[in-house]
Amino acid sequence: MLIGAEELHRLIEQLQQVRNRAIEDRTEVIKLYPSVRPKHDARINSLQLSLVFISWHLLDERWWCAIARKPIPDDDKKIYINEFINFVKIGFVMSRRSKGPMDSPKEPSGP
């Protein structure tokens, strides 16, 4: 199900508030999630950027006309948009599950 640009802009604004709050409360966030660095956590920023891309480009008929070599049927556009949204969701969830360098145990070095 596709949502419109207005809904996306509201989500972007909400994400900005979440990010700002995480930065303001970074001490408490780090206590709960030691590997998270709120100011440098790319997940929220990436999600915001994806929502901006969807609202400014994928939902804009002019963008599709500008990038397509030939007309793209509306049904195909909906499929592409939904695929991109699923890609973003999977990326967000997987980045949450993946371990970063801060989570990796130190391995013994050399003999």
Residue pairs with C-beta under 8 A, 6 or more apart in sequence:
2 59
2 78
2 81
2 82
4 59
5 55
5 59
8 51
8 52
8 54
8 55
8 59
9 55
11 51
12 48
12 51
12 52
12 55
15 44
15 47
15 48
15 51
16 48
18 44
19 38
19 44
19 45
19 48
22 29
22 38
22 41
22 44
23 38
23 39
25 38
26 37
26 38
26 39
29 36
29 38
30 36
30 37
30 38
34 102
35 99
35 100
35 102
35 103
37 102
42 95
43 92
43 95
43 96
46 88
46 91
46 92
46 95
47 88
47 92
50 84
50 88
53 84
54 81
54 84
54 85
56 63
57 63
58 77
58 80
58 81
58 84
59 81
64 72
64 77
65 71
72 80
